[in-house]
């Protein structure tokens, strides 16, 4: 299974966007997937449902940290390039901007994952895009 497919599966299995992206790459980087899913849990919904930086972007940043975190210059460069490419395709890396017009709210408990939830949100596509960009960047 490709990492983009694994990321989508994790998201549709109920994990948040950050968990889905980071979890999809954890095994490839020699990191325990269960630990990766726990670590990324707070970053869903734009950092704890605050609708700040998209969790898919945050999950990708965790992947870069795991791979390149010993070199701040390198890791910052990779994150900046990733964000440039993500923005190029989506227009933003900010959750509330990506979810504009979907009725998504800030704070509170996560919404139930239903067909209506998936139909109104671009989150699955954001997760898939993040995984694709990571793969294109050599991860």
N, C-alpha and C positions, 0 to 999 in steps of 0.2 A: 504494500500500500504506500503510495506517495505521501509525503508529509502534508501536502495540501488536503488530500483526502482524509488523512488521519486527523488533521485539525478540524475539518468540517464534522467528522464523526464525533470527536470529543465535544464540540459545541452542541451538536444535535442530541448528544447523550445527556446534556444538562450542565456541562461545564461552562464557565464564562469565557469570554473572548480571550483574555490573557492566559487563562489556563489552557485553552485549546491550542493556542499557538506555541506556548512554551512546552506544553506536554507533548506536542507532536514532534519536537526536535530533541527532547531530553535523552531518549535512548541513543540516538545517533551521536550525541556528545558525551556519552558515558555517564549520564546522570540518571538517577532513579526517577522514573515517571511519577510515582506516587508522591514523592517529595516535591517534584516540580509542580504538580497540581496543587499541593498545599501552599507552596510558596507564592504562586501566582493568584491564589484566591482573592486577596484583598484588592487586586487591580482591575477587576471586572467593572463594567458600567462606568468607565472613565474614572477610575480610582475610587472604589467603594461607592459606586452609584452616584458620584458627584458630577458626572458628565464632563470631566476634564479630558485628559489625553485618552484616546481610544485604547481600550484594553488590548486589542490586537497589536497595536504599536508598542504598548508596554511589554506584552509577551515577547515580541520580537526583540526588544531591547534586552530582556533577560537572556535570550538566546545569545546575543552578541556579548553580553557580560560573561556568560559561561565560557564562550569560545575565546574571547579576546580581552577579558577583564584585567589581565596582568599589565596591559599597556593602555593607559587612559587615552593617549593621543589616538591610537588605533581604534579603540572602542568608540570614542566620540565621533570619529570620522565615519565609521560604519553606521552608527545610529543616525547621523545627519544625512548620509546618503540614502538610507532606508526611508527616513521621513520625507526627503525630497521626492523620492519615487512614489511613495504612498500618496502624498499631497497631489502630485501630478495626475494621478489616476482618480482621486476622490475629492480633491479640492480642499481637504483639511485633514488634520490628525486629531481634532477635538471631537469627542463623543457627541456633545450636545449639537454641534453643527452637522455632524454626519446623520444624526437622528432627527433633525429638524423636520417637523411636519408629520412625525410618526405617532405623536401622542405619548412618547416616552417621558417618564417623570424622573425627577431627581430624588435621591434618598429613598428611604424605606426598604422594604423587602423586595427581592427580585420578583419579577412577574412570572406567572406560571407559563411554562413552555407549551403552547398550543399551536395549532395550525394558523390561527389568526396572528399570534405573536410572530411566527416566522414570516408570514405574508407581509406584515407591515414594516419589518425592520431589515436593514441591509447588513446586519451583523454577520450572517453566514458568509456573505460575499467579502466582508472586511477580513474575516479570519482566513478565508481562502486566498485572498490577495496578499496578506501578510506572509503566509507560508510560501506563496509563489515567489515573492520578492526575495525572501530569505534564501530560497533555493537558487534563484538567479544570481544572488550575491555569493554563492559558493558554499552555503551551509546545507 
